[in-house]
Amino acid sequence: MSMFRFRLAAAVAFAGFGIGAAAAHELIVNRTADNQVSMTIIGDLPFDLPESEFEGFPGFADVDPGFVALPVDDPGTGRFLLPATSDIEFVLLGSDPLMQVWNDTGTAPMAIGETFSIGVPLFHTHPLWHSPDGVPEEIYAMQIQLRDRSGQLSDSEVFTLTFEPIPEPASILLL
């Protein structure tokens, strides 16, 4: 598929991401007019963290939300495409003790100060968000900051992502 067709398909897929897409749970990464990395959270906070369906990851875990590069400029909202040669990552600045995100190789939970490579545009990357000992109806937070490893864009503001462990309906009866 040519890059034009890929971008066109992505643009069509995301054309209405601001309308009725609350269930999409994506983190749309873009740049501002001042060449700062930025992010729009699509979906309501806290993000639901369902019971884990991933072998070896007990408790609550999910791969949503994911990081997605903005596919088309949106000047009306001040969101613009990332440079094609940018290389985006996030740094984990803080996390509640019962909440973790796994590194970009999937080998271990990230430590504070560790980075996760999101990639070069157009990307669509889903980390594993995990709360092995989470308590249902409690809300857990993480602070992240986006950076451009190529140095073309300044660092984003700090974003706080919140997650709530949600047991399966049958499990609620056991509480």
LINRAQUI-V172457 format. One record per pair of residues at least 12 apart in sequence whose ideal C-beta (glycine too) atoms are under 7 Angstrom apart, sorted by sequence separation. I is the first residue (numbers start at 1). J is the second residue. If there is no record, write none. Layout:
i->I j->J
i->I j->J
This chain:
i->27 j->39
i->28 j->40
i->49 j->61
i->50 j->62
i->104 j->116
i->49 j->62
i->69 j->82
i->103 j->116
i->104 j->117
i->145 j->158
i->27 j->41
i->28 j->42
i->143 j->158
i->144 j->159
i->26 j->42
i->25 j->42
i->47 j->64
i->95 j->112
i->143 j->160
i->144 j->161
i->24 j->42
i->25 j->43
i->47 j->65
i->92 j->110
i->94 j->112
i->24 j->43
i->93 j->112
i->141 j->160
i->142 j->161
i->23 j->43
i->92 j->112
i->141 j->161
i->21 j->42
i->22 j->43
i->92 j->113
i->109 j->130
i->141 j->162
i->22 j->44
i->25 j->47
i->43 j->65
i->91 j->113
i->92 j->114
i->106 j->128
i->140 j->162
i->139 j->162
i->140 j->163
i->91 j->115
i->17 j->42
i->90 j->115
i->102 j->127
i->139 j->164
i->89 j->115
i->90 j->116
i->101 j->127
i->102 j->128
i->89 j->116
i->101 j->128
i->137 j->164
i->138 j->165
i->89 j->117
i->90 j->118
i->101 j->129
i->102 j->130
i->89 j->118
i->136 j->165
i->88 j->118
i->100 j->130
i->135 j->165
i->136 j->166
i->88 j->119
i->134 j->165
i->136 j->167
i->99 j->131
i->131 j->163
i->87 j->120
i->98 j->131
i->86 j->120
i->129 j->163
i->131 j->165
i->86 j->121
i->98 j->133
i->98 j->134
i->84 j->121
i->27 j->65
i->29 j->67
i->25 j->64
i->26 j->65
i->27 j->66
i->29 j->68
i->40 j->79
i->82 j->121
i->136 j->175
i->25 j->65
i->26 j->66
i->27 j->67
i->28 j->68
i->29 j->69
i->30 j->70
i->81 j->121
i->27 j->68
i->29 j->70
i->38 j->79
i->99 j->140
i->101 j->142
i->26 j->68
i->28 j->70
i->98 j->140
i->99 j->142
i->96 j->140
i->33 j->78
i->96 j->141
i->32 j->78
i->33 j->80
i->95 j->142
i->94 j->142
i->30 j->79
i->31 j->80
i->94 j->143
i->30 j->80
i->92 j->142
i->93 j->143
i->30 j->81
i->31 j->82
i->37 j->88
i->67 j->118
i->71 j->122
i->93 j->144
i->30 j->82
i->69 j->121
i->92 j->144
i->93 j->145
i->29 j->82
i->69 j->122
i->91 j->144
i->69 j->123
i->90 j->144
i->91 j->145
i->90 j->145
i->67 j->123
i->68 j->124
i->90 j->146
i->91 j->147
i->14 j->71
i->66 j->124
i->67 j->125
i->88 j->146
i->89 j->147
i->29 j->88
i->66 j->125
i->11 j->71
i->66 j->126
i->88 j->148
i->89 j->149
i->10 j->71
i->11 j->72
i->87 j->148
i->64 j->126
i->86 j->148
i->87 j->149
i->63 j->126
i->87 j->150
i->7 j->71
i->86 j->150
i->99 j->163
i->63 j->128
i->85 j->150
i->93 j->158
i->86 j->152
i->61 j->128
i->62 j->129
i->85 j->152
i->86 j->153
i->61 j->129
i->61 j->130
i->83 j->152
i->59 j->130
i->60 j->131
i->59 j->131
i->57 j->130
i->59 j->132
i->58 j->132
i->59 j->133
i->60 j->134
i->59 j->134
i->49 j->129
i->49 j->131
i->49 j->134
i->29 j->118
i->46 j->139
i->60 j->165
i->39 j->146
i->37 j->146
i->37 j->147
i->37 j->148
i->10 j->122
i->47 j->161
i->49 j->163
i->47 j->162
i->49 j->164
i->6 j->122
i->37 j->153
i->46 j->162
i->47 j->163
i->48 j->164
i->49 j->165
i->50 j->166
i->51 j->167
i->29 j->146
i->36 j->153
i->39 j->156
i->45 j->162
i->46 j->163
i->49 j->166
i->51 j->168
i->35 j->153
i->36 j->154
i->37 j->155
i->38 j->156
i->46 j->164
i->48 j->166
i->35 j->154
i->37 j->156
i->36 j->156
i->39 j->159
i->51 j->171
i->31 j->153
